[in-house]
């Protein structure tokens, strides 16, 4: 039996309790495991020559942590998902697990570096070749290079990127505190000149990390600004740079042939909340078909997503390639002022 055949033999409702029993820390992330599970089920298996193995060994492994031997699936982590689906599952004789338990074990491993493509690519730092492999793991160089790409998109569309000197005093203080915390691990043997140079580099690394996260979301939202149904300017969207706390996510639905992306997300949000419950939210809701007004299901989806935020802004967009699926780009943030008054 291949991993793909295993997934097709179970439902997520059967897998979820097994996942929580094996990994109690999965509670609070069931929505992501559900998305990951559905994504894998809809993905076409494809073998990669550079995949780490054509088989996956299902064994009982003793982790020497005081617990009884635990179900293990190796190798799965970090491999191409479409390749993992082709793997033949080789089950050890002493394994007495159900298909649901084995599936739970496997998806825990396949989701180790991210539940969806956007998360996995960021975690593994896949790159288009502009950076050397060593530079890719230098936070300052990597975050700056990625952020500058989004900066150029924002500037071309009339947006403004605040400099380091234009940071709010509270945010500058926060970044300085982060660097000081990091410096507790630095040897005192370094001279003052080297320490100052390293301090500035680490500070800029944190600055570009923040700017990367915000500018990525803004760049993704820019196409929606040209849709006649929306009423937000690039200047207002760039107000996110002045936010305090900031968190963003991109999620695409994986509804089956009996449903659609909007209902899929509604069921997902009713199962477990997505919103990080910061004060404010801006959402880009992208559907496969253009329509003037939000449908009742889309209005319900937005209401579930926004929850009790003090203020929210909804941008709508169209991408015909989505078909019956829906994509949500959303950012939650804290700020004294809403983006649109």
C-alpha positions as CSV (number, residue, x, y, z in Angstrom):
1,X,0.0,0.0,0.0
2,X,1.3,3.5,-0.9
3,X,0.9,6.6,1.2
4,X,-1.6,7.9,-1.3
5,X,-3.7,4.7,-1.0
6,X,-3.6,4.9,2.8
7,X,-4.9,8.5,2.7
8,X,-7.8,7.4,0.4
9,X,-8.7,4.7,2.9
10,X,-9.5,7.0,5.8
11,X,-11.3,10.2,6.7
12,X,-9.9,13.1,8.6
13,X,-12.6,12.5,11.3
14,X,-10.9,9.1,11.9
15,X,-7.4,10.5,11.8
16,X,-7.8,13.6,14.1
17,X,-8.4,11.7,17.4
18,X,-5.3,9.5,16.6
19,X,-3.2,12.6,15.9
20,X,-4.2,14.2,19.2
21,X,-3.5,11.0,21.1
22,X,0.0,10.7,19.6
23,X,0.8,14.4,19.7
24,X,-1.3,16.4,22.2
25,X,0.4,19.6,21.1
26,X,-1.4,19.3,17.8
27,X,-4.5,20.6,19.6
28,X,-5.0,24.2,18.3
29,X,-3.6,23.2,14.9
30,X,-6.2,20.7,13.8
31,X,-7.4,23.1,11.1
32,X,-3.9,23.0,9.5
33,X,-3.7,19.3,9.7
34,X,-7.1,19.1,8.0
35,X,-5.9,21.4,5.2
36,X,-2.7,19.4,4.9
37,X,-4.6,16.1,4.8
38,X,-7.0,17.4,2.1
39,X,-4.2,18.9,0.0
40,X,-2.4,15.5,0.0
41,X,-5.5,13.7,-1.0
42,X,-6.0,15.9,-4.0
43,X,-2.4,15.9,-5.0
44,X,-1.2,13.7,-7.9
45,X,1.6,11.3,-6.8
46,X,4.8,11.9,-8.7
47,X,8.2,10.2,-8.1
48,X,11.2,12.5,-7.9
49,X,14.7,11.1,-8.6
50,X,16.1,13.3,-5.8
51,X,13.5,12.0,-3.3
52,X,15.0,10.6,-0.1
53,X,13.4,7.1,-0.5
54,X,10.8,5.1,-2.5
55,X,9.6,3.4,0.7
56,X,8.5,4.6,4.1
57,X,9.2,2.3,7.1
58,X,6.4,2.2,9.7
59,X,7.9,1.1,13.0
60,X,7.6,1.3,16.8
61,X,10.5,3.6,17.9
62,X,11.8,4.0,21.4
63,X,12.6,7.7,21.8
64,X,14.2,7.2,25.2
65,X,12.0,9.9,26.7
66,X,10.3,7.8,29.4
67,X,7.3,7.0,27.2
68,X,6.5,3.6,25.6
69,X,7.7,3.1,22.0
70,X,5.8,5.4,19.6
71,X,4.7,4.8,16.0
72,X,7.2,6.3,13.5
73,X,7.2,6.9,9.8
74,X,10.6,7.2,8.2
75,X,11.7,8.8,5.9
76,X,8.9,11.4,5.4
77,X,10.1,14.7,6.7
78,X,11.4,17.3,4.2
79,X,10.6,15.2,1.1
80,X,8.6,16.3,-1.9
81,X,4.9,15.8,-0.9
82,X,4.0,14.4,-4.3
83,X,6.9,12.0,-4.0
84,X,5.9,11.0,-0.5
85,X,2.5,9.9,-1.9
86,X,4.3,7.3,-4.1
87,X,6.1,5.7,-1.2
88,X,5.3,2.1,-0.4
89,X,4.6,1.7,3.3
90,X,6.6,-1.1,4.8
91,X,5.0,-2.0,8.1
92,X,7.1,-3.7,10.8
93,X,5.7,-7.0,12.2
94,X,5.3,-5.6,15.7
95,X,3.2,-2.6,14.5
96,X,-0.5,-3.2,15.5
97,X,-1.8,0.2,14.4
98,X,-5.0,1.0,12.4
99,X,-4.9,2.7,9.1
100,X,-6.1,5.9,10.8
101,X,-3.2,5.8,13.3
102,X,-0.6,5.2,10.6
103,X,-2.1,8.0,8.5
104,X,-1.9,10.3,11.6
105,X,1.7,9.4,12.1
106,X,2.6,10.0,8.4
107,X,0.9,13.4,8.1
108,X,2.6,14.6,11.4
109,X,5.9,13.9,9.7
110,X,5.0,15.3,6.2
111,X,3.8,18.5,7.8
112,X,6.9,19.0,9.9
113,X,8.3,21.8,7.7
114,X,4.9,23.3,6.9
115,X,1.3,22.4,6.2
116,X,1.0,24.1,2.7
117,X,3.4,25.2,0.0
118,X,3.8,28.8,1.2
119,X,4.8,27.6,4.7
120,X,7.1,24.9,3.5
121,X,8.9,27.2,1.0
122,X,9.5,29.8,3.7
123,X,10.7,27.3,6.3
124,X,13.1,25.5,4.0
125,X,14.1,28.8,2.4
126,X,13.8,27.6,-1.2
127,X,15.2,30.3,-3.5
128,X,15.2,31.2,-7.1
129,X,18.9,31.2,-7.3
130,X,19.6,34.9,-6.5
131,X,21.3,33.9,-3.2
132,X,24.2,31.5,-2.5
133,X,23.2,28.6,-0.4
134,X,25.3,30.0,2.6
135,X,23.7,33.4,2.3
136,X,20.2,31.8,2.4
137,X,20.9,30.9,6.0
138,X,22.1,34.3,7.0
139,X,19.0,36.0,8.4
140,X,20.1,39.5,7.6
141,X,21.0,38.8,3.9
142,X,18.1,36.5,3.3
143,X,15.4,38.7,4.8
144,X,16.8,41.8,3.1
145,X,17.0,40.2,-0.3
146,X,13.4,38.8,-0.1
147,X,12.0,42.1,1.4
148,X,13.7,44.2,-1.4
149,X,11.8,42.2,-4.0
150,X,8.5,43.1,-2.4
151,X,9.6,46.7,-1.8
152,X,10.1,47.1,-5.6
153,X,6.6,45.9,-6.3
154,X,5.1,48.2,-3.7
155,X,7.1,51.2,-4.9
156,X,6.1,50.6,-8.6
157,X,2.5,50.8,-7.4
158,X,3.0,54.1,-5.6
159,X,3.5,52.7,-2.1
160,X,6.0,54.0,0.5
161,X,8.5,52.0,2.5
162,X,9.5,53.5,5.8
163,X,13.2,53.4,6.6
164,X,14.8,52.1,9.8
165,X,14.9,55.7,11.1
166,X,11.1,56.0,10.6
167,X,10.3,53.1,12.9
168,X,7.9,53.9,15.7
169,X,9.9,54.4,19.0
170,X,8.1,51.5,20.6
171,X,8.9,49.2,17.6
172,X,12.6,50.3,17.6
173,X,12.8,49.5,21.4
174,X,11.2,46.1,20.8
175,X,13.8,45.2,18.1
176,X,16.6,46.4,20.3
177,X,15.4,44.2,23.1
178,X,15.4,41.2,20.7
179,X,19.0,41.9,19.8
180,X,20.0,42.3,23.4
181,X,18.4,38.9,24.2
182,X,20.3,37.4,21.3
183,X,23.6,39.0,22.5
184,X,23.3,37.2,25.9
185,X,24.7,34.2,24.0
186,X,27.6,36.1,22.4
187,X,31.1,35.6,23.8
188,X,32.6,38.6,25.7
189,X,35.8,37.9,23.9
190,X,34.7,40.0,20.9
191,X,36.0,43.6,20.9
192,X,33.7,46.6,21.0
193,X,34.0,47.3,17.3
194,X,33.0,43.8,16.3
195,X,30.2,43.8,18.8
196,X,28.8,47.1,17.5
197,X,29.0,45.8,13.9
198,X,27.3,42.5,14.9
199,X,24.7,44.4,16.9
200,X,23.7,46.5,13.9
201,X,23.6,43.5,11.6
202,X,21.3,41.6,14.0
203,X,19.1,44.7,14.4
204,X,18.7,45.0,10.7
205,X,18.0,41.3,10.4
206,X,15.0,41.7,12.7
207,X,14.0,44.9,10.9
208,X,14.0,43.2,7.5
209,X,12.3,40.1,8.9
210,X,9.4,42.3,10.0
211,X,9.4,44.3,6.8
212,X,9.5,41.1,4.7
213,X,6.4,39.7,6.5
214,X,4.4,43.0,6.0
215,X,5.6,43.8,2.5
216,X,4.8,40.2,1.3
217,X,1.2,40.6,2.3
218,X,1.0,44.1,0.8
219,X,2.4,42.9,-2.5
220,X,-0.1,40.0,-2.6
221,X,-2.9,42.4,-1.9
222,X,-2.0,45.0,-4.5
223,X,-3.8,43.4,-7.5
224,X,-7.1,43.6,-5.6
225,X,-6.7,47.4,-5.3
226,X,-7.5,47.6,-9.0
227,X,-10.8,45.8,-8.6
228,X,-13.8,48.1,-8.9
229,X,-15.5,46.4,-5.9
230,X,-12.8,47.6,-3.5
231,X,-12.2,51.0,-1.9
232,X,-8.7,51.0,-0.5
233,X,-5.6,52.8,-1.7
234,X,-2.0,51.7,-1.7
235,X,-1.2,54.5,0.8
236,X,-3.8,53.0,3.2
237,X,-2.5,49.5,2.7
238,X,1.0,50.6,3.5
239,X,-0.3,51.8,6.9
240,X,0.4,48.2,7.9
241,X,4.1,49.2,8.2
242,X,3.1,51.4,11.2
243,X,1.3,48.5,13.0
244,X,2.5,47.1,16.3
245,X,2.0,43.3,16.3
246,X,1.5,41.8,12.9
247,X,0.7,38.3,11.6
248,X,-0.4,37.2,8.1
249,X,-1.3,33.9,6.4
250,X,-2.3,32.6,3.0
251,X,-4.7,29.7,2.8
252,X,-6.2,28.0,-0.3
253,X,-9.2,25.7,0.2
254,X,-9.1,22.0,-0.8
255,X,-12.9,21.4,-1.2
256,X,-13.8,18.1,-2.9
257,X,-16.2,17.8,-5.9
258,X,-19.3,17.8,-3.6
259,X,-18.5,21.3,-2.1
260,X,-16.8,24.6,-2.8
261,X,-14.0,26.6,-1.2
262,X,-16.3,29.0,0.7
263,X,-18.2,26.2,2.5
264,X,-14.9,24.4,3.1
265,X,-13.5,27.4,5.0
266,X,-16.7,27.9,6.9
267,X,-16.6,24.3,8.2
268,X,-13.0,24.7,9.0
269,X,-13.5,27.9,11.0
270,X,-16.4,26.3,12.8
271,X,-14.1,23.4,13.7
272,X,-11.3,25.6,15.0
273,X,-10.6,29.3,15.0
274,X,-7.9,30.7,12.6
275,X,-7.8,34.3,13.8
276,X,-5.0,35.2,16.2
277,X,-7.4,37.7,17.8
278,X,-5.3,40.8,17.3
279,X,-7.2,44.1,17.2
280,X,-7.6,44.6,13.5
281,X,-7.8,42.6,10.3
282,X,-7.5,43.0,6.5
283,X,-8.6,40.2,4.3
284,X,-8.2,39.5,0.6
285,X,-10.9,37.0,-0.5
286,X,-10.1,35.6,-3.9
287,X,-12.7,33.5,-5.8
288,X,-12.6,31.7,-9.1
289,X,-15.5,33.7,-10.6
290,X,-16.2,37.4,-10.5
291,X,-19.4,38.6,-9.0
292,X,-20.5,42.0,-7.8
293,X,-21.7,41.2,-4.3
294,X,-20.5,38.7,-1.8
295,X,-22.7,35.6,-1.6
296,X,-24.4,34.7,1.7
297,X,-21.7,32.0,2.2
298,X,-18.9,34.4,1.6
299,X,-20.4,36.9,4.0
300,X,-20.7,34.2,6.6
301,X,-17.0,33.2,5.9
302,X,-15.8,36.8,6.4
303,X,-17.8,37.1,9.6
304,X,-16.3,33.8,11.0
305,X,-12.8,34.9,10.0
306,X,-13.0,38.4,11.4
307,X,-14.6,37.4,14.7
308,X,-14.4,40.2,17.3
309,X,-11.7,42.4,15.7
310,X,-12.2,46.1,16.4
311,X,-12.0,46.9,12.7
312,X,-11.7,45.0,9.5
313,X,-11.3,45.6,5.8
314,X,-12.3,43.1,3.1
315,X,-10.8,43.2,-0.4
316,X,-12.2,40.9,-3.1
317,X,-10.3,39.5,-6.1
318,X,-10.8,37.0,-8.9
319,X,-8.4,34.2,-10.1
320,X,-10.1,32.0,-12.7
321,X,-7.5,29.3,-12.1
322,X,-9.1,28.6,-8.6
323,X,-12.3,27.2,-10.1
324,X,-14.5,26.2,-7.2
325,X,-11.7,26.9,-4.6
326,X,-11.2,30.0,-2.6
327,X,-8.0,31.7,-1.4
328,X,-7.7,33.8,1.7
329,X,-4.8,36.2,2.3
330,X,-5.3,37.8,5.7
331,X,-3.4,39.9,8.1
332,X,-4.2,40.6,11.8
333,X,-2.5,43.5,13.5
334,X,-2.5,45.9,16.4
335,X,-2.7,49.6,15.6
336,X,-4.1,52.7,17.1
337,X,-5.9,53.5,13.9
338,X,-7.8,51.4,11.3
339,X,-6.4,51.3,7.7
340,X,-9.6,52.9,6.3
341,X,-11.4,55.5,8.4
